[in-house]
Amino acid sequence: MTTFAVRLVFDRDNSARLEVRPKHRDYLTTLAADGRLRLAGPYADDEGALLIYDVADRPALDAVLAADPYFDRPEPVATVAEIREWKLLPLGS
């Protein structure tokens, strides 16, 4: 399993994004339930979000993102600003 940090920027049509957001959040709930999404949430200023995915590899992440309601349309409602492989430290016990 590979962990990826994905940074989104909300730099597109905000009304369209807000319209799609319930479907996007339902999709994230499904991904979390099956172990593909570790954490997700918008930044406090609501100008973007950070999502942490656990998937097999980069092609698997690309497929997950392509199926996200924010991106599965001719005109996406957010921008993927950065994708980085992330190594989680095993802190505490």
C-alpha positions as CSV (number, residue, x, y, z in Angstrom):
1,M,0.0,0.0,0.0
2,T,1.2,3.5,-0.8
3,T,0.1,6.6,0.9
4,F,-0.4,9.9,-1.1
5,A,-1.2,13.4,0.1
6,V,-3.3,15.3,-2.4
7,R,-3.7,19.0,-2.1
8,L,-6.8,20.5,-3.8
9,V,-7.3,24.2,-4.6
10,F,-10.8,25.6,-4.9
11,D,-10.0,28.1,-7.7
12,R,-12.9,27.3,-10.1
13,D,-16.6,28.0,-10.1
14,N,-17.5,28.0,-6.4
15,S,-21.2,27.6,-6.9
16,A,-20.7,24.5,-9.1
17,R,-18.3,23.1,-6.5
18,L,-20.9,23.6,-3.7
19,E,-23.5,22.0,-5.8
20,V,-21.4,18.9,-6.3
21,R,-19.9,18.8,-2.8
22,P,-22.5,16.4,-1.3
23,K,-21.8,13.8,-4.0
24,H,-18.0,14.4,-3.5
25,R,-18.4,13.8,0.3
26,D,-20.5,10.7,-0.2
27,Y,-17.7,9.4,-2.5
28,L,-15.1,10.2,0.2
29,T,-17.2,8.3,2.8
30,T,-17.2,5.3,0.5
31,L,-13.4,5.5,0.0
32,A,-12.9,5.8,3.8
33,A,-15.1,2.8,4.4
34,D,-13.1,0.6,2.1
35,G,-9.7,1.8,3.4
36,R,-8.6,3.9,0.4
37,L,-9.0,7.2,2.2
38,R,-7.2,7.8,5.5
39,L,-8.0,11.5,6.1
40,A,-9.7,14.4,4.3
41,G,-10.9,17.9,5.0
42,P,-11.0,21.4,3.8
43,Y,-8.6,24.1,5.0
44,A,-10.1,26.5,7.5
45,D,-10.2,29.3,4.9
46,D,-12.1,27.0,2.5
47,E,-9.7,27.7,-0.3
48,G,-8.7,24.1,-0.7
49,A,-8.4,20.7,1.0
50,L,-6.0,18.0,1.9
51,L,-6.8,14.3,1.3
52,I,-4.6,11.4,2.4
53,Y,-5.2,8.2,0.3
54,D,-3.9,4.7,0.9
55,V,-3.9,2.9,-2.5
56,A,-1.8,0.3,-4.3
57,D,0.1,2.8,-6.5
58,R,-0.1,6.0,-8.5
59,P,-2.3,4.5,-11.3
60,A,-4.8,3.4,-8.5
61,L,-4.8,7.0,-7.1
62,D,-5.4,8.4,-10.6
63,A,-8.4,6.1,-11.0
64,V,-9.8,7.2,-7.6
65,L,-9.4,10.8,-8.5
66,A,-10.9,10.4,-11.9
67,A,-14.0,8.9,-10.3
68,D,-14.4,11.7,-7.8
69,P,-17.5,13.9,-8.5
70,Y,-15.2,17.0,-8.4
71,F,-13.3,15.7,-11.4
72,D,-15.6,13.2,-13.3
73,R,-17.0,16.0,-15.5
74,P,-16.0,17.9,-18.5
75,E,-15.2,21.0,-16.3
76,P,-13.7,20.0,-12.9
77,V,-14.8,22.1,-10.0
78,A,-11.4,22.0,-8.2
79,T,-7.8,21.8,-9.1
80,V,-5.3,19.1,-8.0
81,A,-2.4,21.4,-7.0
82,E,-0.1,18.7,-5.7
83,I,0.2,15.0,-5.3
84,R,3.0,13.6,-3.2
85,E,3.8,10.2,-1.8
86,W,3.7,10.5,1.9
87,K,5.4,8.4,4.6
88,L,3.4,8.2,7.9
89,L,5.5,8.0,11.0
90,P,4.5,5.5,13.6
91,L,4.3,7.9,16.5
92,G,3.2,6.9,20.0
93,S,1.6,3.7,21.0
